[in-house]
Amino acid sequence: MPQHLRALLYDPTHGSQNELVNQIMTSFEQSIGICVISMAQPRVMIDKAIVSADPSEVLDLATGEETKRKLAIVETPDLAAVVLTSGTTSNPKPVELTFTGLRSSTESLYRCCGLSSDDSWLCTLPPNYVAGLAIFGRCFVSGSNLVFNSQFNVDSFFESVLEHNITVTSLVPQQLEELLESGKNFGPLKKILIGGTKVDQKLENECINRGVEIFATYGMTETWGGICINGEFLDNTSGRIVNDEIQLLSDSIMAGYRHDSILTKSKFSTDGWFKTGDIGTINDNTLEVIGRLDEIINSGGIKVDPKNIEEIIARKFPELNFGICSTQHPKLGESVTFCIEKRQLEEIDLKTLRSVLKELLPSTQLPTRLATIEKIPLTQSGKIKRKELANLCEVISDYLADIKGAAN
């Protein structure tokens, strides 16, 4: 029989966070798969997400309106969630994740990090991405207490930690840095999982000095989140390197991409290993992630496809000679950088660019830096030499630095 898939439309800026927790947990208890779709993005992307996920029903948590989609068919047994990847802006891939994978992931993670049902989680990561949804799933499987804050800020974070006796959370490095800069006491919080990018050693040392244990995670949507902690694979996962690519064998790996058997097949080797698309090495059973085989930018844990952003900008500003590249950033790891030829610098600024694009892209996909270069480097076929662009460009504006300066 077809299985239900329930899409939950959720706006993190307008409350209803308790309703979201209730809906997810109730759906899990009833063995109904869920897909969380953020309303804090352009309507066109919301519609694309619904079509891509292909749910049986759509529930708007803000209004309570429920829409049935009678033709939707769930073909995947044991389906727990469909999570849309952040890897592309125009066509996010719908990843089918199972309850079996969730249980395996949770149990392995708990053994590795010394967690139990007595622990209390604080989730401040968006549940429309796997980093946030996996926390909901872990609490469902383990019986651990869950507290969800729909938006992150330092004061509410520490208030939740003290009020609910929070012992563990998952953050991106930028959030951790803000918490440490506040100088506030972490109280009962003793374990922090960090994903997205590498943890700065200075931040890690400061956490240790405050009695907080840091677990650097590596994983992706297709693996129910973290499958490697501090360079060591969880006990339900094996890893190998083939032609520089990290490949995985794990109980927590996805069932496949929804309604796309061809794409699913392309992501697995002939002997069943999942091909991550990441470049890395394994020495003394320790994994080191070096980069990507493709050009995806990992900005604060959100994966951004520069080609799709370029296509959107080109439609709005056809007269500009520009390229999108990644530049190293102290908070985000990588910054989505808009690089324009110097002769056209007066024709655009970062604030204007972000203002135009915010109607077409979620805020996490917007360029955070403006850079200049004498001439955009191209291949003979006209493609942008992205690494060369990143190495030669000069950053002249940084959105995060600008808003921090304005706040001060």
Secondary structure as the mmCIF struct_conf table of DSSP 4:
data_model
#
loop_
_struct_conf.conf_type_id
_struct_conf.id
_struct_conf.beg_label_comp_id
_struct_conf.beg_label_asym_id
_struct_conf.beg_label_seq_id
_struct_conf.end_label_comp_id
_struct_conf.end_label_asym_id
_struct_conf.end_label_seq_id
HELX_LH_PP_P HELX_LH_PP_P1 PRO A 2 PRO A 2
STRN STRN1 GLN A 3 GLN A 3
HELX_LH_PP_P HELX_LH_PP_P2 HIS A 4 HIS A 4
STRN STRN2 LEU A 5 TYR A 10
TURN_TY1_P TURN_TY1_P1 PRO A 12 THR A 13
BEND BEND1 HIS A 14 HIS A 14
HELX_RH_AL_P HELX_RH_AL_P1 GLN A 17 GLU A 29
TURN_TY1_P TURN_TY1_P2 GLN A 30 SER A 31
STRN STRN3 GLY A 33 SER A 38
BEND BEND2 MET A 39 GLN A 41
HELX_RH_AL_P HELX_RH_AL_P2 ARG A 43 ALA A 53
BEND BEND3 SER A 56 SER A 56
STRN STRN4 GLU A 57 ASP A 60
TURN_TY1_P TURN_TY1_P3 LEU A 61 THR A 63
STRN STRN5 GLU A 66 LYS A 68
TURN_TY1_P TURN_TY1_P4 LYS A 70 LEU A 71
STRN STRN6 VAL A 74 VAL A 74
TURN_TY1_P TURN_TY1_P5 PRO A 77 ASP A 78
STRN STRN7 LEU A 79 LEU A 84
BEND BEND4 SER A 86 GLY A 87
BEND BEND5 THR A 89 ASN A 91
STRN STRN8 PRO A 94 THR A 98
HELX_RH_AL_P HELX_RH_AL_P3 PHE A 99 CYS A 113
TURN_TY1_P TURN_TY1_P6 GLY A 114 GLY A 114
TURN_TY1_P TURN_TY1_P7 SER A 117 ASP A 118
STRN STRN9 SER A 120 CYS A 123
BEND BEND6 LEU A 125 LEU A 125
TURN_TY1_P TURN_TY1_P8 PRO A 127 ASN A 128
BEND BEND7 TYR A 129 TYR A 129
HELX_RH_AL_P HELX_RH_AL_P4 VAL A 130 SER A 142
STRN STRN10 ASN A 145 PHE A 148
BEND BEND8 SER A 150 GLN A 151
HELX_RH_AL_P HELX_RH_AL_P5 VAL A 154 HIS A 164
TURN_TY1_P TURN_TY1_P9 ASN A 165 ASN A 165
STRN STRN11 VAL A 168 LEU A 171
HELX_RH_AL_P HELX_RH_AL_P6 PRO A 173 SER A 182
TURN_TY1_P TURN_TY1_P10 GLY A 183 GLY A 183
TURN_TY1_P TURN_TY1_P11 GLY A 187 PRO A 188
STRN STRN12 LYS A 191 ILE A 194
BEND BEND9 GLY A 196 THR A 197
HELX_LH_PP_P HELX_LH_PP_P3 LYS A 198 ASP A 200
HELX_RH_AL_P HELX_RH_AL_P7 GLN A 201 ASN A 209
TURN_TY1_P TURN_TY1_P12 ARG A 210 GLY A 211
STRN STRN13 GLU A 213 MET A 220
HELX_RH_3T_P HELX_RH_3T_P1 THR A 221 THR A 223
TURN_TY1_P TURN_TY1_P13 TRP A 224 TRP A 224
STRN STRN14 GLY A 225 ILE A 229
TURN_TY1_P TURN_TY1_P14 ASN A 230 GLY A 231
STRN STRN15 GLU A 232 PHE A 233
TURN_TY1_P TURN_TY1_P15 ASP A 235 ASN A 236
STRN STRN16 THR A 237 VAL A 242
TURN_TY1_P TURN_TY1_P16 ASN A 243 ASP A 244
STRN STRN17 GLU A 245 SER A 250
TURN_TY1_P TURN_TY1_P17 ASP A 251 SER A 252
BEND BEND10 ILE A 253 ILE A 253
BEND BEND11 ALA A 255 ALA A 255
STRN STRN18 GLY A 256 TYR A 257
TURN_TY1_P TURN_TY1_P18 ARG A 258 HIS A 259
HELX_RH_AL_P HELX_RH_AL_P8 SER A 261 SER A 266
TURN_TY1_P TURN_TY1_P19 LYS A 267 LYS A 267
STRN STRN19 PHE A 268 PHE A 268
TURN_TY1_P TURN_TY1_P20 THR A 270 ASP A 271
BEND BEND12 GLY A 272 GLY A 272
STRN STRN20 PHE A 274 ASN A 283
TURN_TY1_P TURN_TY1_P21 ASP A 284 ASN A 285
STRN STRN21 THR A 286 ARG A 292
BEND BEND13 LEU A 293 ASP A 294
STRN STRN22 ILE A 297 SER A 299
TURN_TY1_P TURN_TY1_P22 GLY A 300 GLY A 301
STRN STRN23 ILE A 302 VAL A 304
HELX_RH_AL_P HELX_RH_AL_P9 PRO A 306 LYS A 316
TURN_TY1_P TURN_TY1_P23 PRO A 318 GLU A 319
STRN STRN24 PHE A 322 HIS A 329
TURN_TY1_P TURN_TY1_P24 PRO A 330 LEU A 332
STRN STRN25 GLY A 333 GLU A 341
HELX_RH_3T_P HELX_RH_3T_P2 LYS A 342 GLU A 347
HELX_RH_AL_P HELX_RH_AL_P10 LEU A 350 LEU A 357
TURN_TY1_P TURN_TY1_P25 LYS A 358 LEU A 360
BEND BEND14 LEU A 361 LEU A 361
HELX_RH_3T_P HELX_RH_3T_P3 SER A 363 GLN A 365
BEND BEND15 LEU A 366 LEU A 366
STRN STRN26 ARG A 369 ILE A 373
BEND BEND16 GLU A 374 LYS A 375
STRN STRN27 LEU A 378 LEU A 378
TURN_TY1_P TURN_TY1_P26 GLN A 380 SER A 381
BEND BEND17 GLY A 382 GLY A 382
STRN STRN28 ILE A 384 ILE A 384
HELX_RH_AL_P HELX_RH_AL_P11 ARG A 386 LEU A 392
STRN STRN29 GLU A 394 ASP A 398
HELX_RH_AL_P HELX_RH_AL_P12 TYR A 399 ALA A 407
#
